[in-house]
């Protein structure tokens, strides 16, 4: 597994890539997070165990996911899930 730090001061986070990443992701969830959004694609049958309530949101395959419309749908999903700034988004899959 590779851990890639994203240094943003108080908003820093790690990106995990490779074998073992799924098992380590729960350790990255901040203690004050109440809920999570798992963003993935249909057909990727991997669900991380985060230790908190989670909602799964799906994005389309390929270039269709790289649009403002897709971002808007994700934001609507975050809102429907009642997420706040203290909650987390976990991306599974992608390329």
N, C-alpha and C positions, 0 to 999 in steps of 0.2 A: 504494500500500500504506500502511496505517496501522499504526503501532507503538504499542501501548498498554502502558506499563509498569505492572507490579503490584509496588508497593514493599513488600517483606517483609523488609527487612534482608538478611541473608546468604542468604535463600531467595527473593530477588526474581527475577522472570522477566518476559518480554515476551510479549504476545499480538499476533500478526500477523493483519491482516484485509485482504482485497482482492487486487487484481491484483498478482502478483509475490511474494505471501506464500510460495507453495510453493517457489520458488527460493531464498528467504532462510532457510528454516527450518533447514537444515543448519548454518548459522553460529551458531545458538543452542544447539546440542547441546554441553553441557560436555565438556571433554577427558577427564574421568574416567568418563564414561558408557560402559558396555560394551554395553548393549542398550536397545531402546526398545519401547514398546507404542504402536501406532497405533490409536486408538479412532475408529471411523467407523460408518457405516450401510451395509448392503448397497445396491448400486446407485450408490454414490458411487465411481466408478472412478478415484480419485486416490490415488496412492501416493507419498509424499514420499521422496526420496533423502536419507537421513540420514547415510550414511557409517559406520554401525554396524549390527549385527544388529538386526532388527526383527520383532516379532510383531504381526499384525493381529487386533484384537478388535472384534466387532460389537455394537452396541447397537440395540434396536428403534427404529422411527420414533415420533415424537410423544411423547405423555404417558407411554407405557409405559416409556420410558427413564428417567423421573424417579421411580425407586423404589429402595428399599433392596435389593430383590432384584437389580436391575440393578447396583448398586454391589457387591453380594456377588459376582456373576458376574465383574465386572471384576477384583476383588481376587483371585479364584481364578485368572483368566487371568494376572495379574501373577505370582502364585506359581508357576504351571506354567512360565512363561517364565524363572523363576529371577531375577527382578528384585530389585534392592536399592534402598536410598534414593538411591544415586548415579545410578541409571538414570533415563530420561525417559519421559514420556507425551506423545504428540502427538495432539491431537484434529483430525480433518479433517471438515469439513462442519458440520452442526448448525444451530441457529437459536435 
